[in-house]
Amino acid sequence: MQGMQDALSDWKVWWFAAALIAQYVALSFVIYFPTIVATLGYDTTVTLLLSAPPWVLATIISFVLSRYSDKKQKRYVYFLASCASTALGFIISICTMNMSARYISMFLMTQITAGQMVLWGWINNTFSREPAKRAAAIAIISGMSQTGNIIGSFVWPPNWGPTYRYSYAVCLVALGVATAMFGVMHLHLKRLNQRMEKDERDGKGIKELRGPIGFRYLV
């Protein structure tokens, strides 16, 4: 019960949840991906076949980015790289109906999944000190963030097709909001790390330290 109380009283939990709501709105294109690929003008069989390669590449990139993120013990910069690729894909789709350009944009958009893998690792790391609090925090964040999926279901109405420019624009704005919010968290955690390092360097007593000796947030 204490873990739940600690999670509910930690603003970082609510910040992550709110940022993920925006992130899931940006991810709404995933549900409608075959519909998006169908705008290329091919029949159903070809459309479904063309839907697969972007996700194969996304799976490979997700694995590589996650491993590299763990190796370097960094989170936000790799998440940001994933979001930048996705944003470029959205912009290309907004600007043109050229078949080749649009298909390339789909490969770029699906890279958002790599960022999601890194992001959930980052959330787990942020609340890693207290197991009970971490369990409650992840449950709250995961549950609340699903609101983004509900909102996202209204982002792709048929009357906005076949260009879906408004849909891509909504996703682009949502991605920007989420990236900015996670950026604020990145700066906050970085500042906390600097304070903890200063406390240890100044030789404060264990009770005065802001966290366990040697602990640092992954940023």
Backbone torsions as a table, in degrees:
resi	resn	phi	psi	omega
1	MET	NA	-35.4	179.2
2	GLN	-64.1	-37.1	178.6
3	GLY	-61.7	-40.5	177.6
4	MET	-64.8	-43.1	179.2
5	GLN	-63.4	-41.0	179.2
6	ASP	-64.6	-39.9	-179.5
7	ALA	-67.3	-43.2	-178.6
8	LEU	-65.7	-28.1	-177.5
9	SER	-92.4	-1.2	-179.4
10	ASP	-96.3	115.7	-176.5
11	TRP	-63.5	-23.8	-179.7
12	LYS	-62.6	-33.7	178.3
13	VAL	-61.3	-47.3	-177.7
14	TRP	-70.6	-33.1	178.2
15	TRP	-66.9	-45.9	177.1
16	PHE	-60.6	-42.4	-178.8
17	ALA	-62.5	-45.6	-179.4
18	ALA	-65.3	-41.6	178.7
19	ALA	-64.6	-37.3	179.6
20	LEU	-70.8	-28.8	174.8
21	ILE	-59.8	-47.2	177.5
22	ALA	-63.8	-39.3	-180.0
23	GLN	-62.3	-40.2	-179.7
24	TYR	-72.3	-27.7	172.0
25	VAL	-63.9	-43.0	177.4
26	ALA	-63.4	-30.2	179.9
27	LEU	-81.6	-1.2	-174.6
28	SER	-60.9	-23.1	-179.4
29	PHE	-63.5	-22.9	-178.4
30	VAL	-59.2	-42.5	-178.2
31	ILE	-65.1	-33.7	-175.4
32	TYR	-102.3	19.1	-173.7
33	PHE	-58.5	-46.0	177.1
34	PRO	-59.9	-35.3	176.7
35	THR	-64.3	-40.4	178.4
36	ILE	-65.2	-44.3	179.3
37	VAL	-64.1	-32.5	-180.0
38	ALA	-62.4	-21.8	179.0
39	THR	-68.6	-9.1	176.2
40	LEU	-74.0	-17.4	172.9
41	GLY	99.5	9.6	-179.8
42	TYR	-91.0	167.3	179.3
43	ASP	-74.0	176.3	-172.6
44	THR	-59.9	-45.2	-177.8
45	THR	-62.2	-48.4	179.8
46	VAL	-64.7	-38.9	178.9
47	THR	-59.0	-45.3	179.9
48	LEU	-67.4	-35.9	177.2
49	LEU	-67.5	-38.7	179.2
50	LEU	-71.5	-18.4	-179.9
51	SER	-73.5	-22.5	-173.5
52	ALA	-76.5	-47.8	-174.4
53	PRO	-53.8	-41.6	178.3
54	PRO	-58.3	-35.6	-178.9
55	TRP	-79.0	-28.0	174.0
56	VAL	-63.9	-46.5	177.4
57	LEU	-63.1	-41.2	-179.6
58	ALA	-61.5	-37.2	178.5
59	THR	-64.3	-44.1	179.9
60	ILE	-64.0	-47.3	-179.7
61	ILE	-64.0	-37.7	179.0
62	SER	-61.0	-43.9	179.6
63	PHE	-63.9	-48.1	-178.0
64	VAL	-63.6	-46.6	-177.5
65	LEU	-65.4	-39.9	179.5
66	SER	-65.0	-44.3	178.8
67	ARG	-63.8	-42.8	-178.6
68	TYR	-68.4	-36.5	177.1
69	SER	-62.6	-42.5	177.4
70	ASP	-65.8	-40.8	-178.6
71	LYS	-62.8	-42.2	-178.3
72	LYS	-87.3	-8.1	-178.6
73	GLN	56.4	41.1	177.0
74	LYS	-125.9	151.4	-178.0
75	ARG	-126.8	-59.4	-169.5
76	TYR	-62.9	-39.0	-176.4
77	VAL	-63.0	-34.9	179.4
78	TYR	-77.8	-35.4	173.3
79	PHE	-62.6	-41.6	180.0
80	LEU	-63.4	-39.9	178.9
81	ALA	-62.6	-40.9	178.0
82	SER	-63.2	-44.4	-179.5
83	CYS	-65.9	-35.9	179.2
84	ALA	-63.6	-41.2	177.6
85	SER	-63.0	-44.5	-179.8
86	THR	-65.1	-42.1	178.9
87	ALA	-61.1	-40.1	177.6
88	LEU	-62.6	-40.4	177.0
89	GLY	-61.7	-42.9	177.6
90	PHE	-61.4	-44.2	-177.2
91	ILE	-63.8	-42.4	178.5
92	ILE	-60.7	-43.8	-178.5
93	SER	-67.7	-31.1	176.8
94	ILE	-69.1	-36.7	-170.0
95	CYS	-86.8	-21.7	-173.8
96	THR	-147.4	155.2	172.1
97	MET	-110.3	10.5	177.3
98	ASN	-59.0	129.8	-172.6
99	MET	-59.9	-48.1	-177.5
100	SER	-65.1	-44.9	-179.2
101	ALA	-62.5	-41.0	-179.2
102	ARG	-66.6	-38.8	-179.4
103	TYR	-68.6	-38.4	175.6
104	ILE	-62.2	-39.7	-179.8
105	SER	-62.0	-31.0	179.4
106	MET	-68.0	-35.6	175.4
107	PHE	-64.7	-37.4	179.7
108	LEU	-70.6	-41.7	-178.2
109	MET	-62.5	-39.9	-175.5
110	THR	-68.7	-10.7	178.7
111	GLN	-69.3	-7.8	176.9
112	ILE	-62.0	-24.9	-179.9
113	THR	-66.8	-31.7	176.9
114	ALA	-63.3	-42.7	177.5
115	GLY	-62.8	-35.5	179.1
116	GLN	-63.7	-40.3	178.3
117	MET	-61.6	-45.8	178.9
118	VAL	-64.7	-39.4	-177.1
119	LEU	-62.3	-46.4	-179.3
120	TRP	-68.1	-31.7	173.3
121	GLY	-64.3	-39.2	179.5
122	TRP	-64.6	-43.7	179.4
123	ILE	-61.9	-43.5	177.7
124	ASN	-61.7	-42.2	179.6
125	ASN	-64.7	-36.1	-175.9
126	THR	-65.2	-31.9	-178.5
127	PHE	-112.3	31.9	-171.5
128	SER	-80.4	-15.4	-173.1
129	ARG	-71.7	-33.8	-177.4
130	GLU	-121.6	106.6	-176.5
131	PRO	-53.4	-43.4	-178.1
132	ALA	-66.3	-42.8	178.4
133	LYS	-66.1	-40.4	179.5
134	ARG	-61.4	-43.9	179.1
135	ALA	-60.5	-45.1	-179.8
136	ALA	-68.0	-41.3	-178.4
137	ALA	-63.0	-44.8	-179.0
138	ILE	-65.9	-38.1	178.2
139	ALA	-64.0	-43.9	179.8
140	ILE	-64.4	-47.4	-178.4
141	ILE	-62.7	-46.1	-179.2
142	SER	-63.8	-43.1	-179.1
143	GLY	-66.7	-47.9	-178.1
144	MET	-67.0	-35.4	-176.7
145	SER	-65.7	-20.3	179.4
146	GLN	-65.8	-14.3	173.4
147	THR	-57.3	-33.3	178.2
148	GLY	-62.2	-35.3	177.4
149	ASN	-67.7	-35.7	177.6
150	ILE	-65.6	-46.1	178.1
151	ILE	-62.8	-42.1	-178.0
152	GLY	-61.0	-25.1	-179.5
153	SER	-68.5	-14.2	179.3
154	PHE	-102.0	3.8	-174.6
155	VAL	-86.3	-16.3	-174.6
156	TRP	-121.2	56.7	179.1
157	PRO	-68.2	146.2	-178.0
158	PRO	-56.6	-32.5	-177.0
159	ASN	-71.6	-8.6	174.6
160	TRP	-89.9	-6.6	178.1
161	GLY	-84.8	169.7	-0.8
162	PRO	-83.8	-6.9	-178.7
163	THR	-74.6	-37.7	-176.8
164	TYR	53.8	32.9	-179.1
165	ARG	-62.9	-41.0	179.3
166	TYR	-65.0	-37.0	179.0
167	SER	-64.4	-46.1	178.3
168	TYR	-63.0	-37.3	180.0
169	ALA	-64.5	-42.9	177.5
170	VAL	-60.9	-45.1	179.5
171	CYS	-62.8	-39.6	-179.9
172	LEU	-64.1	-43.8	178.5
173	VAL	-64.4	-44.4	-179.9
174	ALA	-62.2	-39.9	178.4
175	LEU	-64.4	-40.2	178.1
176	GLY	-63.1	-42.5	178.6
177	VAL	-62.8	-46.4	-179.2
178	ALA	-63.1	-44.8	-179.2
179	THR	-62.3	-40.4	178.8
180	ALA	-65.7	-42.2	-179.7
181	MET	-65.5	-41.2	176.6
182	PHE	-67.9	-29.8	175.7
183	GLY	-64.3	-40.0	176.4
184	VAL	-62.0	-42.5	178.2
185	MET	-64.3	-40.1	177.5
186	HIS	-57.0	-47.1	-179.5
187	LEU	-66.4	-38.3	179.4
188	HIS	-64.3	-47.6	-179.3
189	LEU	-66.1	-36.1	177.4
190	LYS	-62.8	-40.4	178.1
191	ARG	-65.9	-39.7	177.4
192	LEU	-62.9	-40.1	177.4
193	ASN	-60.6	-41.5	179.7
194	GLN	-64.5	-38.1	178.3
195	ARG	-66.9	-43.4	179.5
196	MET	-63.8	-40.0	178.2
197	GLU	-63.3	-40.5	179.2
198	LYS	-66.3	-41.7	178.9
199	ASP	-59.9	-44.1	-179.4
200	GLU	-68.7	-38.2	-179.8
201	ARG	-66.7	-34.9	-179.7
202	ASP	-79.8	-4.8	175.5
203	GLY	72.7	35.1	177.9
204	LYS	-67.7	157.0	177.1
205	GLY	-67.6	158.8	-176.8
206	ILE	-56.5	-39.6	-178.0
207	LYS	-68.3	-22.8	-178.0
208	GLU	-89.4	-14.9	-178.1
209	LEU	-69.1	149.9	-178.3
210	ARG	-79.4	-13.2	179.9
211	GLY	-162.1	175.5	178.0
212	PRO	-58.4	149.4	-179.7
213	ILE	-59.7	129.5	178.8
214	GLY	87.6	-11.8	-178.9
215	PHE	-73.5	136.9	173.5
216	ARG	-140.2	142.5	174.1
217	TYR	-72.3	143.0	171.9
218	LEU	-80.5	130.5	-178.3
219	VAL	-123.6	NA	NA
